[in-house]
Amino acid sequence: MSPVFLKIPGEGENYSYPVLGLGNFDGLHIGHQMILKRVAQKAEEKRGTAMAFTFDPHPVKVLFPERSIEVLSVTKDKIELIEKCGIRTIFCIDFTKEFSLQSPRDFVKTFLVDRLKVREVFVGKNYGFGKGRSGNVEMLGSFGEEFGFHVEIIPPVVLNGQMVSSSLIRKLLLEGRVEEAIPMLGRPYQIEGTVVEGEGRGKQLGYPTANIMPGEKLIPGNGVYSVKVEIKGVSYPGVVYIGTQPTFKNSIRQVEVHLLDYTGKLYGEELKVHFYGNVRGEMKFPDRNSLVRQITGDILKAKEILNRY
């Protein structure tokens, strides 16, 4: 059964024993997954409705536009990932400045109580809500006692001594440490983009590349990465270069994909690029021959990384 995706919860809708996971869920890392899997498990036990409540766009984009936060997942990704956790009804609220001005109590009363009539709510320990994030999980528990729903707080997941969070994953990706992000996400990080016409420099060097125009998601730091590239549902090994081509004095940041086992034309195709490991950082080469030798080595190293998976 496919999930029901509702942009705004309707008035007066009735759900059998609503169990709700509450959060922004950017990237849907393993901590988020733990919350939502508990929701699905509890809903199954109670023969109720497994629900998730999230927001679009990311609150930081609305409240602090000067920070220009790069998200780990767009709404479409987030919905698909939430579905995989067993959630069947997904509410995505338009996050506006007006919405952000609600008091914690008004938010709970309007959405959780009056509209959804929740029976149980699952949240992460650091969840904040209401104006200025003035509501916390302890306050949510008090509202639960007042309005008649149970609140369960899910502790954070710790890997290698670090608490898994969307902000930590962003940091790792921006530093090029994509392999370290895999266990935190529970999957390789992915970006998507449509292939556009480039300068053809890769073909001239003997390694043709597909230039992609990525969307609004975070792009890992400059460098060369070992990747798998999905084209129309089929996966191919590849190498991705992200950077400004300092050898050729280019100033425009580009994302270039070289596929290892593909010969077809790619212009206009939508590519999904899954990051498995960092091959090297951005480098400037004295001449084209040095660059070609390095690319040959990059491909060998990329294959070694993929062989580990």
C-alpha positions, 0 to 999 in steps of 0.5 A: 500500500502506498503512503498517503501524502497530504500537504496540509492535514484536513479538518475533521479527518479521522484516523484509527489510533494515530501514531505520529513521528515528528521532525524535520527529517532532513536526510532521514539518517539512521536516527530519524529512521529509528524514530519512524520505525518505532512509529510503524511498529507501535501502529502495527501493535495497536492496529493504528495509523503510522504517520509522519509530520514534517516541513517544507522548506527547511525552517532555516531557509525561512527564518535565516535565509542569510545562512543559505543552508544546503539540504540533504534531501528535497521533499520528494526524497524525504517522502520516499525515505519515510515510506521505506520506514513503514509510514503510511500517512505523511503530512508536510506543512508549508513552513512559513514565517507565520507558521513559525510564530505559533506558540508551542501550545498552539502548534500542539493544539491546532495540529496534533490534537484538533486535526490529527487527534494523535494518541502517541507521538515519537520524537528525538531528544533534541526536538524543538518546536513553536516560536523560536524553538521554545518548545522542547520534548519535556514540554511536549510530554506535559502537553501530552498529559494535558491533551491525552496523548503519550510521548516517547523520546527516542535517544540519539544514535551514537557512532564512533563516539559521535552523535548522528545528526544532519549537521554532522553529515553536512560537515562530513560531506562538505569536507569530502568525507563521503564514506564516513557519512554512509553508516550515518545515513544508512546508505550512500549520499545521493545527488541528482541532476540532468546532463547538460552540454559541457566543454567536451574537455574530458573527451579530449583527454580520453575520458568523456564526462557528463556534466550534470546540473544538480538541484538544491541539495548539498554538493560534497566538497571539491575533489574526485569521488568513487560513485555508482550512477543510476540511469533509468534504474540501472546502476553503473560504476563511475568517477565524479569530479567536483570543482573549478578545473584549476588546471584550465583556470576555470572559475565555475564549479562543475559536477562531471561524471565519468562512467566506467561501463557505459557507451550511450548518449546522456544529454538530457538524461537524469542521473542519480549519483551515489557517493561511496568514497573520496579518491582525492582532493582538488589538484592543479596540474602543470600540464595535460599529460600529468592530468591524464596520468592522474585520471588513470590512477583515479579510476583504479582507486575508484574501482578499489573503493567500489570493490569494497561494497 
